[in-house]
């Protein structure tokens, strides 16, 4: 009999809260991203050790051994938002 795979920290945290709470966080995140003036609020949703990852393929198992569309830590996200909100940013 094989042992059950270990749960990730995120999976363990998700199992400790209700689906409604998770939905509310996702709705808040979406509202923040839709409004340029709330991008800093969106960034504040992340912990300092967060990784924002968009895999290249939906079945991609990790970001270490495969190419990704986006892979940023919180500092890189802060820099990106700072550039986008800068007065001389044209896009």
mmCIF file of the C-alpha atoms, coordinates in Angstrom:
data_MODEL
# 
_entry.id   MODEL 
# 
loop_
_atom_site.group_PDB 
_atom_site.id 
_atom_site.type_symbol 
_atom_site.label_atom_id 
_atom_site.label_alt_id 
_atom_site.label_comp_id 
_atom_site.label_asym_id 
_atom_site.label_entity_id 
_atom_site.label_seq_id 
_atom_site.pdbx_PDB_ins_code 
_atom_site.Cartn_x 
_atom_site.Cartn_y 
_atom_site.Cartn_z 
_atom_site.occupancy 
_atom_site.B_iso_or_equiv 
_atom_site.pdbx_formal_charge 
_atom_site.auth_seq_id 
_atom_site.auth_comp_id 
_atom_site.auth_asym_id 
_atom_site.auth_atom_id 
_atom_site.pdbx_PDB_model_num 
ATOM 1  C CA . UNK A 1 1  ? 0.000   0.000  0.000   1.00 0.00 ? 1  UNK A CA 1 
ATOM 2  C CA . UNK A 1 2  ? 1.495   3.326  -1.055  1.00 0.00 ? 2  UNK A CA 1 
ATOM 3  C CA . UNK A 1 3  ? 1.516   6.392  1.125   1.00 0.00 ? 3  UNK A CA 1 
ATOM 4  C CA . UNK A 1 4  ? -0.676  9.340  0.202   1.00 0.00 ? 4  UNK A CA 1 
ATOM 5  C CA . UNK A 1 5  ? 1.200   12.212 -1.437  1.00 0.00 ? 5  UNK A CA 1 
ATOM 6  C CA . UNK A 1 6  ? 2.078   15.076 0.860   1.00 0.00 ? 6  UNK A CA 1 
ATOM 7  C CA . UNK A 1 7  ? -0.200  18.088 0.568   1.00 0.00 ? 7  UNK A CA 1 
ATOM 8  C CA . UNK A 1 8  ? 1.336   21.360 -0.505  1.00 0.00 ? 8  UNK A CA 1 
ATOM 9  C CA . UNK A 1 9  ? 1.078   24.323 1.843   1.00 0.00 ? 9  UNK A CA 1 
ATOM 10 C CA . UNK A 1 10 ? -1.476  25.920 -0.483  1.00 0.00 ? 10 UNK A CA 1 
ATOM 11 C CA . UNK A 1 11 ? -3.589  22.766 -0.648  1.00 0.00 ? 11 UNK A CA 1 
ATOM 12 C CA . UNK A 1 12 ? -3.484  22.398 3.126   1.00 0.00 ? 12 UNK A CA 1 
ATOM 13 C CA . UNK A 1 13 ? -4.502  26.048 3.581   1.00 0.00 ? 13 UNK A CA 1 
ATOM 14 C CA . UNK A 1 14 ? -7.310  25.656 1.050   1.00 0.00 ? 14 UNK A CA 1 
ATOM 15 C CA . UNK A 1 15 ? -8.645  22.629 2.905   1.00 0.00 ? 15 UNK A CA 1 
ATOM 16 C CA . UNK A 1 16 ? -8.805  24.681 6.123   1.00 0.00 ? 16 UNK A CA 1 
ATOM 17 C CA . UNK A 1 17 ? -11.097 27.349 4.654   1.00 0.00 ? 17 UNK A CA 1 
ATOM 18 C CA . UNK A 1 18 ? -14.468 27.122 3.000   1.00 0.00 ? 18 UNK A CA 1 
ATOM 19 C CA . UNK A 1 19 ? -15.159 27.374 -0.699  1.00 0.00 ? 19 UNK A CA 1 
ATOM 20 C CA . UNK A 1 20 ? -17.014 30.660 -0.138  1.00 0.00 ? 20 UNK A CA 1 
ATOM 21 C CA . UNK A 1 21 ? -13.921 32.239 1.406   1.00 0.00 ? 21 UNK A CA 1 
ATOM 22 C CA . UNK A 1 22 ? -11.757 31.122 -1.503  1.00 0.00 ? 22 UNK A CA 1 
ATOM 23 C CA . UNK A 1 23 ? -14.305 32.519 -3.970  1.00 0.00 ? 23 UNK A CA 1 
ATOM 24 C CA . UNK A 1 24 ? -14.296 35.873 -2.165  1.00 0.00 ? 24 UNK A CA 1 
ATOM 25 C CA . UNK A 1 25 ? -10.493 36.116 -2.449  1.00 0.00 ? 25 UNK A CA 1 
ATOM 26 C CA . UNK A 1 26 ? -10.686 35.324 -6.177  1.00 0.00 ? 26 UNK A CA 1 
ATOM 27 C CA . UNK A 1 27 ? -13.445 37.918 -6.722  1.00 0.00 ? 27 UNK A CA 1 
ATOM 28 C CA . UNK A 1 28 ? -11.432 40.522 -4.806  1.00 0.00 ? 28 UNK A CA 1 
ATOM 29 C CA . UNK A 1 29 ? -8.366  39.692 -6.885  1.00 0.00 ? 29 UNK A CA 1 
ATOM 30 C CA . UNK A 1 30 ? -10.351 40.054 -10.118 1.00 0.00 ? 30 UNK A CA 1 
ATOM 31 C CA . UNK A 1 31 ? -11.788 43.420 -9.034  1.00 0.00 ? 31 UNK A CA 1 
ATOM 32 C CA . UNK A 1 32 ? -8.301  44.666 -8.133  1.00 0.00 ? 32 UNK A CA 1 
ATOM 33 C CA . UNK A 1 33 ? -6.883  43.615 -11.497 1.00 0.00 ? 33 UNK A CA 1 
ATOM 34 C CA . UNK A 1 34 ? -9.768  45.255 -13.389 1.00 0.00 ? 34 UNK A CA 1 
ATOM 35 C CA . UNK A 1 35 ? -9.068  48.631 -11.776 1.00 0.00 ? 35 UNK A CA 1 
ATOM 36 C CA . UNK A 1 36 ? -5.645  50.151 -12.377 1.00 0.00 ? 36 UNK A CA 1 
ATOM 37 C CA . UNK A 1 37 ? -5.911  52.184 -9.163  1.00 0.00 ? 37 UNK A CA 1 
ATOM 38 C CA . UNK A 1 38 ? -6.177  48.931 -7.154  1.00 0.00 ? 38 UNK A CA 1 
ATOM 39 C CA . UNK A 1 39 ? -3.100  47.123 -8.505  1.00 0.00 ? 39 UNK A CA 1 
ATOM 40 C CA . UNK A 1 40 ? -1.160  47.839 -5.304  1.00 0.00 ? 40 UNK A CA 1 
ATOM 41 C CA . UNK A 1 41 ? -4.040  46.304 -3.340  1.00 0.00 ? 41 UNK A CA 1 
ATOM 42 C CA . UNK A 1 42 ? -3.758  43.222 -5.580  1.00 0.00 ? 42 UNK A CA 1 
ATOM 43 C CA . UNK A 1 43 ? -0.043  43.028 -4.890  1.00 0.00 ? 43 UNK A CA 1 
ATOM 44 C CA . UNK A 1 44 ? -0.714  43.260 -1.153  1.00 0.00 ? 44 UNK A CA 1 
ATOM 45 C CA . UNK A 1 45 ? -2.698  40.002 -1.388  1.00 0.00 ? 45 UNK A CA 1 
ATOM 46 C CA . UNK A 1 46 ? 0.620   38.146 -1.878  1.00 0.00 ? 46 UNK A CA 1 
ATOM 47 C CA . UNK A 1 47 ? 3.039   37.091 0.837   1.00 0.00 ? 47 UNK A CA 1 
ATOM 48 C CA . UNK A 1 48 ? 6.684   38.109 0.493   1.00 0.00 ? 48 UNK A CA 1 
ATOM 49 C CA . UNK A 1 49 ? 7.660   34.579 -0.581  1.00 0.00 ? 49 UNK A CA 1 
ATOM 50 C CA . UNK A 1 50 ? 4.926   34.305 -3.231  1.00 0.00 ? 50 UNK A CA 1 
ATOM 51 C CA . UNK A 1 51 ? 5.587   33.058 -6.744  1.00 0.00 ? 51 UNK A CA 1 
ATOM 52 C CA . UNK A 1 52 ? 3.299   34.193 -9.569  1.00 0.00 ? 52 UNK A CA 1 
ATOM 53 C CA . UNK A 1 53 ? 3.472   31.460 -12.175 1.00 0.00 ? 53 UNK A CA 1 
ATOM 54 C CA . UNK A 1 54 ? 1.705   31.052 -15.505 1.00 0.00 ? 54 UNK A CA 1 
ATOM 55 C CA . UNK A 1 55 ? 2.681   27.681 -16.983 1.00 0.00 ? 55 UNK A CA 1 
ATOM 56 C CA . UNK A 1 56 ? 3.323   27.323 -20.701 1.00 0.00 ? 56 UNK A CA 1 
ATOM 57 C CA . UNK A 1 57 ? 1.080   24.237 -20.888 1.00 0.00 ? 57 UNK A CA 1 
ATOM 58 C CA . UNK A 1 58 ? -1.876  23.318 -18.693 1.00 0.00 ? 58 UNK A CA 1 
ATOM 59 C CA . UNK A 1 59 ? -0.322  19.949 -17.830 1.00 0.00 ? 59 UNK A CA 1 
ATOM 60 C CA . UNK A 1 60 ? 3.057   21.438 -16.894 1.00 0.00 ? 60 UNK A CA 1 
ATOM 61 C CA . UNK A 1 61 ? 4.147   19.887 -13.588 1.00 0.00 ? 61 UNK A CA 1 
ATOM 62 C CA . UNK A 1 62 ? 6.566   22.578 -12.391 1.00 0.00 ? 62 UNK A CA 1 
ATOM 63 C CA . UNK A 1 63 ? 8.393   25.778 -13.322 1.00 0.00 ? 63 UNK A CA 1 
ATOM 64 C CA . UNK A 1 64 ? 11.898  24.534 -12.583 1.00 0.00 ? 64 UNK A CA 1 
ATOM 65 C CA . UNK A 1 65 ? 12.322  22.115 -15.483 1.00 0.00 ? 65 UNK A CA 1 
ATOM 66 C CA . UNK A 1 66 ? 9.973   23.705 -18.032 1.00 0.00 ? 66 UNK A CA 1 
ATOM 67 C CA . UNK A 1 67 ? 9.498   27.021 -19.800 1.00 0.00 ? 67 UNK A CA 1 
ATOM 68 C CA . UNK A 1 68 ? 6.791   29.305 -18.396 1.00 0.00 ? 68 UNK A CA 1 
ATOM 69 C CA . UNK A 1 69 ? 4.811   32.231 -19.735 1.00 0.00 ? 69 UNK A CA 1 
ATOM 70 C CA . UNK A 1 70 ? 5.410   34.120 -16.508 1.00 0.00 ? 70 UNK A CA 1 
ATOM 71 C CA . UNK A 1 71 ? 7.418   33.372 -13.383 1.00 0.00 ? 71 UNK A CA 1 
ATOM 72 C CA . UNK A 1 72 ? 7.838   36.238 -10.951 1.00 0.00 ? 72 UNK A CA 1 
ATOM 73 C CA . UNK A 1 73 ? 8.447   36.688 -7.275  1.00 0.00 ? 73 UNK A CA 1 
ATOM 74 C CA . UNK A 1 74 ? 6.841   39.546 -5.330  1.00 0.00 ? 74 UNK A CA 1 
ATOM 75 C CA . UNK A 1 75 ? 9.758   41.905 -5.977  1.00 0.00 ? 75 UNK A CA 1 
ATOM 76 C CA . UNK A 1 76 ? 9.464   41.416 -9.747  1.00 0.00 ? 76 UNK A CA 1 
ATOM 77 C CA . UNK A 1 77 ? 5.701   42.007 -9.527  1.00 0.00 ? 77 UNK A CA 1 
ATOM 78 C CA . UNK A 1 78 ? 6.341   45.242 -7.590  1.00 0.00 ? 78 UNK A CA 1 
ATOM 79 C CA . UNK A 1 79 ? 8.789   46.409 -10.262 1.00 0.00 ? 79 UNK A CA 1 
ATOM 80 C CA . UNK A 1 80 ? 6.320   45.555 -13.058 1.00 0.00 ? 80 UNK A CA 1 
ATOM 81 C CA . UNK A 1 81 ? 3.465   47.446 -11.369 1.00 0.00 ? 81 UNK A CA 1 
ATOM 82 C CA . UNK A 1 82 ? 5.758   50.385 -10.659 1.00 0.00 ? 82 UNK A CA 1 
ATOM 83 C CA . UNK A 1 83 ? 6.705   50.589 -14.342 1.00 0.00 ? 83 UNK A CA 1 
ATOM 84 C CA . UNK A 1 84 ? 3.086   50.322 -15.490 1.00 0.00 ? 84 UNK A CA 1 
ATOM 85 C CA . UNK A 1 85 ? 1.892   53.015 -13.076 1.00 0.00 ? 85 UNK A CA 1 
ATOM 86 C CA . UNK A 1 86 ? 4.775   55.399 -13.783 1.00 0.00 ? 86 UNK A CA 1 
ATOM 87 C CA . UNK A 1 87 ? 3.677   58.706 -15.300 1.00 0.00 ? 87 UNK A CA 1 
ATOM 88 C CA . UNK A 1 88 ? 5.898   58.141 -18.348 1.00 0.00 ? 88 UNK A CA 1 
ATOM 89 C CA . UNK A 1 89 ? 4.480   54.692 -19.075 1.00 0.00 ? 89 UNK A CA 1 
ATOM 90 C CA . UNK A 1 90 ? 2.606   54.880 -22.361 1.00 0.00 ? 90 UNK A CA 1 
ATOM 91 C CA . UNK A 1 91 ? 1.022   51.435 -22.393 1.00 0.00 ? 91 UNK A CA 1 
# 
